[in-house]
């Protein structure tokens, strides 16, 4: 894991480096390499989609409301639905992330980036709020260990504690409700918050056992593991019209039968 505090500081070594030598994407990737992570992507739009797939994208205000702060080392994006993204990204409907930088709160002016308009690696203002025409998206990548405790701007000093869980429900639901154009799986996390470690990703359409629901998050069991998914991605059987039924599949070998049991843990597989 990359240390978020180190990631938010290391870029100051490159202040003044000409943009022609290091554009915004190259600057962020250089900072990651200094922190022990090598990742090369084709521009800020590629990074935006990487974090969408393997992390969380929030507005600064949403980040502060949910997590108590915008942490040092978070990716910052300038994002708009203006059609300016490369053609290969237009079909996914995720918009144009035209610029990327790093949050340095509480050090300096709040952000550091390689700026085309200013011609070099420099600081820019960011105080944990959306800036008109500027930073408006926060990216929390799951390969970075963020510190939500001390000193970050944005109205919080520590990570919010999850609400107590209600009594278990033991319902069954299907993974679904994923917006069109997004990935076809859902993050399955160790704890009920967006920065918790991933256990796995559950494909759309797979059934899970719902152990409890506290509103935004549900505790579920899938593939013999227990963790959390966001409740909005669950469709309960009574809502989907699904019911229990019998299917006869002939000539299954043991491997195939075991796969059915793993993917459909509520099923009863019998031999005839």
Residue pairs with C-beta under 8 A, 6 or more apart in sequence:
1 143
1 144
1 145
2 32
2 35
2 36
2 37
2 73
2 143
2 144
2 145
3 35
3 73
3 144
3 145
4 71
4 72
4 73
4 74
4 144
4 145
4 146
4 147
5 72
5 73
5 147
6 34
6 35
6 73
7 31
7 32
7 35
7 72
7 73
7 102
7 144
8 71
8 72
8 73
8 74
8 102
8 103
8 104
8 105
8 107
9 72
9 104
9 107
10 31
10 34
10 35
11 27
11 30
11 31
11 102
11 104
11 112
11 121
12 104
12 107
12 108
12 112
13 34
14 22
14 27
14 30
14 114
14 121
15 112
15 120
15 121
15 122
15 123
16 120
16 121
16 122
17 27
17 114
17 120
17 121
18 119
18 120
19 114
19 115
19 116
19 118
19 119
19 120
19 121
22 30
22 114
22 121
23 114
23 116
24 44
24 99
24 100
24 101
24 113
24 114
24 115
24 116
25 41
25 42
25 43
25 44
25 46
25 47
25 100
26 114
27 101
27 113
27 114
27 121
28 47
28 75
28 100
28 101
28 102
29 39
29 40
29 41
31 102
32 38
32 39
37 143
39 50
39 143
41 47
41 50
43 86
44 77
44 97
44 98
44 99
44 100
45 85
45 86
45 89
45 96
45 97
45 98
47 75
47 77
47 97
47 100
47 139
48 57
48 77
48 79
48 94
48 97
48 100
48 137
48 139
49 89
49 92
49 94
50 141
51 57
51 75
51 139
51 140
51 141
52 94
52 182
52 183
53 183
54 141
54 142
54 143
55 139
55 140
55 141
55 142
56 139
56 140
56 194
56 195
57 77
57 137
57 138
57 139
57 140
58 66
58 137
58 138
58 140
58 194
59 130
59 136
59 137
59 138
60 70
60 126
60 128
60 129
60 130
60 135
60 136
60 137
60 138
60 154
61 129
61 130
62 138
63 69
63 70
63 74
63 128
63 138
63 140
63 154
64 70
64 128
64 154
64 155
64 156
66 160
66 193
66 194
67 148
67 156
67 159
67 160
67 193
67 194
67 195
68 148
68 154
68 155
68 156
68 157
68 158
68 159
68 160
69 105
69 128
69 148
69 152
69 153
69 154
69 155
69 156
69 157
70 103
70 105
70 126
70 128
70 138
70 152
70 153
70 154
71 103
71 105
71 140
71 146
71 147
71 148
71 152
72 103
72 104
72 105
72 106
72 107
72 146
72 147
72 152
73 102
73 103
73 144
73 146
74 102
74 103
74 138
74 139
74 140
74 144
74 146
75 100
75 101
75 102
75 103
75 138
75 139
75 140
75 141
76 100
76 101
76 102
76 103
76 111
76 113
76 126
76 135
76 137
76 138
76 139
77 97
77 99
77 100
77 135
77 136
77 137
77 138
77 139
78 97
78 98
78 99
78 133
78 134
78 135
78 136
78 137
79 95
79 96
79 97
79 98
79 136
79 137
80 95
80 96
80 98
81 95
81 96
82 95
82 96
83 90
83 96
84 96
84 98
85 94
85 95
85 96
85 97
89 96
91 181
92 181
92 182
93 180
93 181
94 181
94 182
97 137
99 113
100 113
101 111
101 112
101 113
101 114
101 124
101 135
102 111
102 112
102 113
103 110
103 111
103 126
103 138
104 110
104 111
104 112
104 123
105 126
105 127
105 128
105 151
105 152
105 153
105 154
106 151
106 152
106 153
108 123
109 123
109 124
109 125
109 126
110 123
110 124
110 125
110 126
110 127
110 128
110 153
111 123
111 124
111 125
111 126
111 135
112 121
112 122
112 123
112 124
113 121
113 122
113 124
114 120
114 121
114 122
115 121
115 122
115 124
124 134
124 135
125 131
125 134
126 134
126 135
127 153
127 154
128 152
128 153
128 154
128 155
129 154
130 136
140 146
140 194
140 195
142 197
142 198
146 195
148 156
148 158
148 159
148 195
149 157
149 158
149 159
150 157
151 157
159 193
159 195
160 193
162 191
162 192
162 193
162 214
162 217
163 214
163 215
164 214
165 212
165 214
165 219
166 212
166 213
166 214
167 212
168 211
168 212
169 210
169 211
169 212
169 213
170 209
170 210
170 211
171 209
171 210
171 236
171 237
172 207
172 208
172 209
172 210
172 236
172 237
172 266
173 207
173 208
173 210
173 218
173 220
173 234
173 235
173 236
173 237
174 205
174 206
174 207
174 208
174 234
174 235
174 236
174 237
174 240
174 242
175 185
175 186
175 202
175 203
175 204
175 205
175 206
175 207
175 208
175 229
175 233
175 234
175 235
176 204
176 205
176 233
176 234
176 235
176 240
177 232
177 233
177 234
177 235
178 184
178 185
178 186
178 204
178 233
183 201
184 203
184 204
185 201
185 202
185 203
185 204
186 201
186 202
186 204
186 229
186 230
186 233
187 198
187 201
187 229
187 230
188 198
188 199
188 200
188 201
188 202
188 220
188 222
188 225
188 227
188 228
188 229
189 196
189 197
189 198
189 199
189 227
189 228
189 229
190 196
190 197
190 198
190 199
190 227
190 228
191 197
191 228
192 214
192 216
192 217
192 219
192 228
193 217
196 228
199 225
199 227
200 222
200 223
200 225
200 227
202 208
202 222
202 229
206 222
206 263
207 263
207 264
207 265
207 266
208 220
208 221
208 222
208 229
208 234
209 220
209 221
209 222
209 265
209 266
210 218
210 219
210 220
210 234
210 236
211 218
211 219
211 220
211 221
211 226
212 218
212 219
213 219
213 231
215 231
216 230
216 231
216 232
217 228
217 229
217 230
217 231
218 228
218 229
218 230
218 231
218 234
219 226
219 227
219 228
220 226
220 227
220 228
220 229
220 234
221 265
222 265
223 262
224 262
224 265
237 243
248 272
249 260
252 260
257 269
260 267
260 269
261 267
261 269
